[in-house]
Amino acid sequence: MGVLERAKRASGLSTPETLRYMCLECETQFDVQHHACPVCEAYDIRRTGRV
């Protein structure tokens, strides 16, 4: 999240959104970003979009 997004959230100009992340190895999805997948322990976690 960049400085501009933090400022928007702090001022109430932006609505909170949930970002989805996905392991590209096993395709497990998460609501929080992990450094390593807790399912298959791969390190290729990517943001998929907003929910």
C-alpha positions in Angstrom: 0.0 0.0 0.0 1.4 3.3 -1.0 1.5 6.6 0.9 -1.4 8.0 -1.2 -3.6 5.0 -0.3 -2.8 5.3 3.4 -3.7 9.0 3.3 -7.0 8.2 1.5 -7.9 5.6 4.2 -6.9 7.9 7.0 -9.1 10.7 5.7 -12.1 8.5 4.9 -12.0 9.0 1.2 -11.4 5.4 0.5 -13.5 2.4 1.5 -11.6 -0.5 3.1 -11.1 -3.4 0.6 -9.9 -6.9 1.1 -7.0 -7.9 -1.1 -6.7 -11.5 -2.1 -3.5 -13.3 -2.5 -2.8 -16.7 -4.1 0.0 -19.2 -4.1 1.0 -19.9 -7.7 2.2 -23.4 -6.9 -0.9 -24.9 -5.2 -3.5 -22.1 -6.0 -4.5 -21.7 -2.4 -6.0 -18.2 -1.7 -5.5 -16.0 1.3 -6.9 -12.8 2.7 -3.5 -11.8 4.1 -0.1 -11.8 2.4 2.2 -14.6 3.5 5.9 -14.8 2.6 5.6 -18.6 2.2 2.5 -20.6 1.5 1.4 -22.4 4.7 0.0 -25.3 2.6 2.9 -26.1 0.2 5.7 -23.8 1.6 6.3 -22.2 -1.8 7.5 -18.6 -2.0 5.5 -17.5 -5.0 2.6 -15.6 -3.4 0.9 -13.0 -5.6 -1.9 -10.5 -5.3 -4.9 -11.5 -7.3 -7.2 -8.5 -7.0 -9.8 -6.9 -4.7 -12.8 -8.6 -3.3 
